[in-house]
């Protein structure tokens, strides 16, 4: 990647702060917002590579600081194994983020996720389905992650539908995003077109530098959580994701 001009640096900094704010407000959304917006000025692979370090660090913290880390890891072990396998398969066997389909696929993912969030339809799954459905949802999440860089679909709606307690849900999401981020890093660091992103020293250094605006945004988001009504923010957040997804889908097609 060539050295960006000052305007691009400023844009990237603003996007990372915004993505961090979303993470601070609702506990997820850093790569979703970050890759979605950065893909307007970078390729999806470059955008994903820039977010590898801040995504990994924030997700590890989110998972590890909860009260039930070991129990969550045991409960969702096979789902996490499927997430890793699906991410590697999507990234290495299906063309990954280097594929021409990456941009419209990312747009479609954001559009569907935004639409689900705006619908506010209550999701519920009976407990007996979890045993066999978790690996299926994990594999689907991995395939989406490997081809778009975004791991919220279908993992986030699925975990919400299980009726987990708030702390367990936050930790389960953190674990899912952690596994998918490290698997995606393996894809981006592998030989071939899909792995060229983390072979670029400028992107690796940029990803390390991205920790600063990401954590700044998270701090601002955590403070804003005390002021902005959660329902109002969720509507704005999901409407923005849906609009961004629709634009990227049309541009990619």
C-alpha positions as CSV (number, residue, x, y, z in Angstrom):
1,X,0.0,0.0,0.0
2,X,1.4,3.4,-0.9
3,X,1.8,6.0,1.8
4,X,-1.6,7.8,2.2
5,X,-2.1,11.5,1.8
6,X,-3.0,13.6,4.9
7,X,-6.7,13.7,4.0
8,X,-6.7,9.9,3.9
9,X,-4.9,9.7,7.2
10,X,-7.4,12.0,8.8
11,X,-10.3,10.1,7.4
12,X,-8.9,6.8,8.6
13,X,-8.3,8.3,12.1
14,X,-11.9,9.5,12.2
15,X,-13.3,6.2,11.1
16,X,-11.3,4.3,13.8
17,X,-12.5,6.7,16.5
18,X,-16.1,6.2,15.3
19,X,-15.7,2.4,15.2
20,X,-14.2,2.5,18.7
21,X,-17.1,4.6,20.0
22,X,-19.5,2.0,18.7
23,X,-17.5,-0.8,20.5
24,X,-17.6,1.3,23.7
25,X,-21.3,1.9,23.4
26,X,-22.6,-1.6,22.6
27,X,-19.7,-4.0,23.1
28,X,-19.3,-4.8,19.4
29,X,-19.1,-3.2,16.0
30,X,-15.4,-2.1,15.7
31,X,-14.5,-4.2,12.6
32,X,-18.1,-4.0,11.3
33,X,-18.1,-0.2,11.2
34,X,-14.3,0.1,10.6
35,X,-14.1,-2.3,7.6
36,X,-17.4,-1.0,6.2
37,X,-16.2,2.6,6.1
38,X,-12.6,2.1,5.4
39,X,-13.6,0.0,2.3
40,X,-14.8,3.2,0.8
41,X,-11.2,4.3,0.4
42,X,-9.2,1.0,0.7
43,X,-9.7,-2.5,-0.6
44,X,-11.6,-4.8,1.9
45,X,-8.3,-6.7,2.5
46,X,-6.4,-3.6,3.4
47,X,-9.2,-2.4,5.6
48,X,-9.4,-5.7,7.4
49,X,-5.6,-5.7,7.9
50,X,-5.6,-2.3,9.4
51,X,-8.1,-3.4,12.0
52,X,-6.5,-6.7,12.9
53,X,-4.5,-5.5,16.0
54,X,-7.2,-3.2,17.5
55,X,-9.9,-5.9,16.9
56,X,-7.7,-8.6,18.5
57,X,-6.8,-6.6,21.5
58,X,-10.3,-5.2,22.3
59,X,-11.9,-8.6,21.8
60,X,-9.5,-10.5,24.0
61,X,-10.1,-7.9,26.7
62,X,-13.9,-8.2,26.3
63,X,-13.7,-12.0,26.6
64,X,-11.1,-12.3,29.3
65,X,-12.4,-9.7,31.7
66,X,-15.9,-11.4,32.1
67,X,-16.8,-13.7,35.0
68,X,-17.3,-16.9,33.0
69,X,-14.5,-17.2,30.5
70,X,-13.8,-20.9,31.0
71,X,-17.5,-21.9,31.0
72,X,-18.2,-19.9,27.9
73,X,-15.2,-21.5,26.1
74,X,-16.4,-25.0,27.0
75,X,-20.0,-24.3,26.0
76,X,-19.1,-22.9,22.6
77,X,-15.9,-25.0,21.9
78,X,-17.3,-26.6,18.7
79,X,-18.8,-23.4,17.5
80,X,-15.4,-21.7,17.8
81,X,-13.7,-24.5,16.1
82,X,-16.1,-24.2,13.2
83,X,-15.6,-20.4,13.1
84,X,-11.9,-20.9,12.7
85,X,-12.3,-23.6,10.0
86,X,-14.9,-21.5,8.1
87,X,-12.7,-18.4,8.2
88,X,-9.7,-20.3,6.8
89,X,-11.9,-21.9,4.2
90,X,-13.5,-18.7,3.1
91,X,-10.3,-16.8,3.0
92,X,-8.0,-19.4,1.4
93,X,-10.3,-21.6,-0.7
94,X,-13.1,-19.2,-1.8
95,X,-11.0,-16.2,-2.8
96,X,-11.3,-14.3,0.5
97,X,-11.1,-10.5,0.7
98,X,-9.1,-10.4,-2.5
99,X,-12.0,-11.7,-4.5
100,X,-14.1,-9.2,-6.6
101,X,-17.1,-10.5,-4.7
102,X,-15.7,-9.3,-1.4
103,X,-17.1,-5.8,-1.6
104,X,-20.7,-6.7,-2.6
105,X,-20.6,-9.6,0.0
106,X,-19.5,-7.1,2.7
107,X,-22.3,-4.7,1.6
108,X,-24.9,-7.5,1.7
109,X,-23.7,-8.6,5.2
110,X,-24.0,-5.0,6.6
111,X,-27.4,-4.6,4.9
112,X,-28.8,-7.8,6.4
113,X,-27.4,-7.1,9.8
114,X,-28.7,-3.5,9.8
115,X,-32.1,-4.7,8.7
116,X,-32.3,-7.3,11.4
117,X,-31.3,-4.7,14.0
118,X,-34.0,-2.2,12.8
119,X,-36.7,-4.9,12.7
120,X,-36.4,-5.5,16.5
121,X,-38.0,-8.9,15.9
122,X,-37.4,-10.9,19.1
123,X,-35.2,-14.0,18.3
124,X,-35.5,-17.1,20.4
125,X,-34.2,-20.6,20.0
126,X,-35.1,-23.6,22.2
127,X,-32.2,-25.0,24.2
128,X,-32.2,-28.4,22.5
129,X,-31.2,-26.8,19.2
130,X,-27.9,-25.4,20.5
131,X,-26.0,-28.6,20.5
132,X,-26.2,-29.2,16.7
133,X,-26.9,-25.6,15.6
134,X,-23.8,-24.0,17.2
135,X,-21.3,-25.7,14.8
136,X,-23.5,-24.8,11.8
137,X,-23.6,-21.1,12.9
138,X,-19.9,-21.1,13.6
139,X,-19.1,-22.4,10.1
140,X,-21.4,-19.9,8.5
141,X,-19.9,-17.1,10.6
142,X,-16.4,-18.2,9.5
143,X,-17.3,-18.3,5.8
144,X,-18.7,-14.8,6.1
145,X,-15.6,-13.6,8.0
146,X,-13.2,-15.1,5.5
147,X,-14.8,-13.4,2.6
148,X,-15.8,-10.1,4.1
149,X,-13.7,-9.5,7.3
150,X,-16.9,-9.0,9.3
151,X,-17.9,-11.7,11.9
152,X,-21.2,-10.4,13.3
153,X,-23.4,-12.5,10.9
154,X,-24.9,-14.9,11.8
155,X,-23.1,-15.2,15.1
156,X,-24.5,-12.1,16.9
157,X,-28.2,-12.8,16.1
158,X,-27.7,-16.5,16.9
159,X,-26.0,-15.9,20.3
160,X,-28.7,-13.3,21.2
161,X,-31.4,-15.9,20.3
162,X,-30.0,-18.3,22.9
163,X,-31.2,-16.1,25.7
164,X,-27.8,-15.8,27.4
165,X,-27.4,-13.5,30.4
166,X,-25.9,-10.2,29.6
167,X,-22.4,-10.9,30.9
168,X,-22.4,-14.3,29.1
169,X,-23.6,-12.8,25.9
170,X,-20.9,-10.1,26.0
171,X,-18.2,-12.8,26.7
172,X,-19.5,-15.2,24.0
173,X,-19.5,-12.4,21.4
174,X,-15.9,-11.4,22.5
175,X,-14.8,-15.1,22.2
176,X,-16.4,-15.4,18.7
177,X,-14.8,-12.2,17.5
178,X,-11.4,-13.1,19.0
179,X,-11.3,-16.5,17.3
180,X,-12.5,-15.1,14.0
181,X,-9.9,-12.2,14.2
182,X,-7.0,-14.5,14.7
183,X,-8.1,-16.9,12.0
184,X,-8.6,-13.9,9.6
185,X,-5.0,-12.7,10.5
186,X,-3.8,-16.2,9.4
187,X,-5.6,-15.7,6.1
188,X,-4.2,-12.2,5.6
189,X,-0.7,-13.4,6.4
190,X,-0.8,-16.4,4.1
191,X,0.9,-16.6,0.7
192,X,-1.2,-15.6,-2.3
193,X,-3.5,-12.8,-3.3
194,X,-5.6,-13.0,-0.1
195,X,-2.5,-12.8,2.1
196,X,-0.8,-9.8,0.5
197,X,-2.3,-7.4,3.0
198,X,-0.4,-8.4,6.1
199,X,2.7,-8.8,4.0
200,X,2.7,-5.0,3.6
201,X,4.9,-3.4,6.4
202,X,2.9,-0.1,6.1
203,X,-0.3,-1.9,6.9
204,X,1.2,-3.8,9.8
205,X,2.5,-0.6,11.3
206,X,-0.8,1.1,10.6
207,X,-2.7,-1.6,12.4
208,X,-0.5,-1.1,15.5
209,X,-1.0,2.6,15.3
210,X,-4.8,2.1,14.9
211,X,-4.8,1.1,18.6
212,X,-4.7,4.7,19.6
213,X,-7.8,6.0,17.8
214,X,-9.7,2.8,18.5
215,X,-9.1,3.0,22.3
216,X,-9.8,6.8,22.2
217,X,-13.1,6.0,20.6
218,X,-13.9,3.3,23.1
219,X,-13.4,5.7,26.0
220,X,-15.6,8.2,24.3
221,X,-18.3,5.6,23.6
222,X,-18.3,4.4,27.2
223,X,-18.8,7.9,28.4
224,X,-21.5,8.5,25.8
225,X,-23.3,5.4,27.0
226,X,-24.3,7.4,30.1
227,X,-25.9,10.1,28.0
228,X,-27.4,8.7,24.8
229,X,-30.5,6.5,25.2
230,X,-29.5,3.0,24.1
231,X,-32.6,2.6,21.9
232,X,-32.0,5.8,20.0
233,X,-28.4,4.9,19.4
234,X,-29.2,1.4,18.2
235,X,-31.7,2.8,15.7
236,X,-29.1,5.2,14.3
237,X,-26.4,2.6,14.3
238,X,-28.4,-0.1,12.5
239,X,-29.9,2.4,10.0
240,X,-26.4,3.7,9.2
241,X,-25.1,0.1,8.7
242,X,-28.0,-0.7,6.4
243,X,-27.5,2.4,4.3
244,X,-23.7,1.8,4.1
245,X,-24.4,-1.9,3.1
246,X,-26.8,-1.0,0.4
247,X,-24.4,1.5,-1.1
248,X,-21.5,-1.0,-1.0
249,X,-23.6,-3.7,-2.5
250,X,-24.7,-1.5,-5.4
251,X,-21.1,-0.2,-6.0
252,X,-19.7,-3.8,-5.9
253,X,-22.3,-5.1,-8.3
